[in-house]
Amino acid sequence: MAAKVDIFFVNRKKSATFVAEMRILASYLPITDPTLIFFVVLMIILFAPIVMSKLRIPHIIGMVLAGVVIGKYGFNILERDNSFELFGRVGLYYIMFLAGLEMDMEGVKKNSARFMIFGLLTCFVPLILTYVMAMAILDYSAPASFLLGCIMASNTLVAYPIIGRYGLQRYSSVALSVGSSMISLFMALVMLAALSGSYSKDSNWLFWLDFVLKFAAFCAGSIWLIPKLTRYFLRRYSDAVMQYIFVLGVMFLSAALTSLIGIEGIFGAFFSGLILNRYIPQVSPLMNRIEFIGNALFIPYFLIGVGMLINVRTLFSSMEMVWIVTLIVFFGTFGKAAAAYISSLIFRLSKADGNMMFGLTSAHAAGAIAMVMVGMRLEVAPGVYLVSDDMLNGVVMMILFTCVISSMMTEHASKQIIIQEKSHLQAELPKDDDEKILVCVKYPEIAPQLLYLSMLMRNQRLNRDLVALNVVYDDQNSNKARIEGLRLLEKLQQQASASEVKVQTQVRLATNIANGIKHAFREFACSEIIMGMHVHTDINPRFWGEFIQSLYNGLNRQIVLTRFVQPLSTLRRIHVAVPSRAEFEPGFHRWMERLSRLAGQLDCRIQFHGRSESLALIAQYINNRHPHVRSEYTEMNHWNELPKLAANISEDQLLVVITARKGTISYKNALERLPDELQKFFSGKNLMIIFPDQFGNQKEDRMSFTEAQHHEEKSIYDWILKKLEEVRRKRKKND
C-alpha cells in the first residue's frame, strides 16, 4: 500500500513538473523574433512535403494545416506578424502571375468562346446556388446572401503549384480553368464593387464611368507600354538578377495599379503575366528562376499564412456553426463542380479534364477573406454591419475545406492526365528517335545564345543531354586555348543548370577543326549540329569561313548556322525560305520539328515562303503536330525572289534559309548566289541557315567516284562570269 502511495506522489510530482515546464515554455510563445519566425517557417516548408508524402496527401494541404497548428488559433507558436502579410500577398500575386505567364496564349485565342462559357458558368452557378441557400435556409438578408454568393463565385488557384510539379501548365483543361478563374474573379469583384457602392453616398453613374475609364486606361496602357519596355530591357541587359527584378517590378506595378482602380491586385498580377507570356519562354533560365523562388518561398509563405487565419475551434463551438459551414462548403463546391462537369460535357472533354477543371476552380483563400472584410465594413444600420461573426467564421472554415478538396482533386486529376499522356506519347513518338544536339562554341559572346537556341529546339519529353564542344588547333597556343575553352564550357554548364538541362562538355585538340567536329559528332552519337556563323576577317573573307564548307560537305546530318543581333526572347516573327522540292529531302521533318518547337517556345509567328506544293505539306505537318503554333504561308515561286524578303524583315524578326548540299534533290544553281545575297541584302539581321539531313543514317565516310568529297564555295564558271563582267564594264567605261 505504501509503495502505491509513493508511486502516486512520484507521478503527481512528475506531472506538476511537466506542467511547470510547459508553462515556462508557453511564456516564450508566441515567437515574435523575426529571425526565429523565419526559421520556423523554413522548417515547415522543408518538412511538410516529407511528412505529407508519407501520408500520400498533397503538399499544399500540409502547408495550410501547418499554418493552422502554429497560428494563434492552434498552439500559438508563431505570431502572424507583418512578414506573413507581406510574403503572403507576394505569394498570392505569384500564383496568379505564374498562371498568366504559363498559359498557352494561342490556345486562349482559338478557344475564347470556351473560356467565356466556362467563366460564366463557374461564376453564376455557385453564386445563384449560394444566394438561394443563404436566403432560404440561413435566413440571411439579400445583400449578405449576395456577398456570400460573390465569394463562392470567385476562386483562388491554390492548387496551381501542383500543376507545375506535373508539368501540365499548358494543358488545355488547365488553361481553360485558369482563364475562366480570371473571368469569374473579375465579375465577382465588379459585383462586389457594385454592392459596396450601393452603401456609399457617392455611388452614381459618375462613379461607374470613372471606374470603366480607369480600367480601360490600365488595360490599354499595359498592353502598349509593357511589351516596349520588356523588349528594350531584355535587348540591353542580360544580367540574371536585373531581368528577374524587372519582371517582379512589372508584376507589382500592375497589381498596385489595379488596386488603385478598385479591383484586387491579383487581377493585375495575372494580367501582367499574360502580357509577359511571350517574352519569357518556358525553358528559359529566367522562367526557372521565377518558378523556383516562388515555389520555394513566397507561395508556401502564403499558404501557411492562410492556415494561420483559420480557427478550427469555431467549428465545434455549436451545432449551428457546423450547419453553416456545411451548407456554405456544400453549395459553393457543388456549384463549382456542376459548372466544371457541365462544361466538360459541352466541350466533349474527358472525365480527367472535368476533374481538373473542378479541382482548380473550387478553392477559396485570401481573396475570400478580403471580400468578407469588405462586407464587415458596410454598415446597414447604426452599429449593425452586413457580415456577422457567424458568417465570417463560416467563410474562414470554408477556406480550409475547399483548399483540401481542391488540392486532392487536382492531384488526382493530374495523375490521370499524366497516365493518358504517356499512353499517347508511346504511340506518337518514334522508338528510334536519335535526337542529340551538338553545340559547337568558340566565342564567349555568342556561345550562350547557341546553348539557349538548342534548349528551345530540344525535345523536352525525351529530356536528353546536350553536348557542348570546343575544338582548338593543336599548335603552340593550344594549352592557352584549351584553358579558355574549359572556362567557356563551365559557364555554359552553369547556364544550362539554371534551366535544369544536363550538358556534356568536351574540349578537343585537332589539326583540322572540321575533322575534330565530325569525330566528336560520331563519338557522342549526335543527330545534328548548332553553331555560330563565321565572322568575316581580312584574313579569310569567304562567306563560309575556313571549315564550315568542309564540314557540311563531309557530314550529311543537319547543320544549323546562326547569327543573332538581339536576344531570342524578343523575336516576334520567323521567316522561313523553303526551296522547291525540300519536302522530298530525308531531313524535311527534322528541321520542321525544330522550327516548330522554336516558334512555339518563343510564342511568335512563323511565316513560310515557298512553292504551293511545299507549303501544303508544311501546313499539314504543323496542323497535325503543332496546332498551337501561329503559322502563315506565302507563295514564293522562284528562289530569285529571296532578296525581296529583306524589305519585310525588321530587327526583331529572324530569317531562316533552308539550303541544300550539291547533288541533292532540292539543290539548285541559284543557291550558289546565296552567300552574296545574304551579305548584300541581309547584313545586320538575325539569320539562320539550315543544311538538312541528306542521306539518312548512311555512313559519312563513304567514298565513291560519283560522290565528291569536297566542293569549292565558288565554281570556275562563277570566276569566268565574273571576269567577263569586269571586262564588259571596262569596255563600257572606256567607250
DAGIUR-V471161 format. One line per field, one symbol per residue. psi: psi as a letter, one per 30 degrees, with the letter a starting at -180 (. if undefined). A space follows every 50 residues. Layout:
BEGIN
psi = ???
END
This chain:
BEGIN
psi = eeeeeeeeeeeeeeeeeeeeeeeeefffklkfkeeeeeeeeeeeeefeee eeeefhkkeeeeeeeeeeeflffcghekkiafeeeeeeeeeeeeeeeeee egkjeeeeefheeeeeeeeeefefeeeeeeeeeeeeefhlleeeeeeeee efellkhegefeeeefhgegkefeeeeeeeeeeeeeeeeeeeeeeeffgk fgjafeeeeeeeeeeeeeeeeeeeeeeeeeeeefefkfkeeeeeeeeeee eeeeeeeeeeegkkffeeeeeeeeefeffilegleeeeeeeeeeffdeee eeeeeeeffkjffffgelfeeeeeeeeeeeeeeeeeeeeeeeeeeefhll eeeeeeeeefgfkkbfeeeeefeeeffjjfljgklekleeeeeeeeeeee eeeeeeeeeeeeeeeeeeeeeeeeeeeekkfgjgkjkkjkkekfffeeee eeeeeefljfeehlllkkkjklkiafgeeeeeeeeeeeeeeeeeeeffgh kkkklkkkkkfjeeeeeeeeeeeghlflkklllkkklfeifkefaefeee efffjglkkjkljkflkefgkfkkkjjklkgfffkfgefefeeeeeeeee efhlkkkkjaleeeeeeeeeeeeeeiffkjklkkkjfkfffefffefgja fglkkkjjallkglegklfffffeeeeeeefgkglkkkkkjlkegbglkf gkklffjkfkkleklfeeeeeeeeeeeeeeeeee.
END
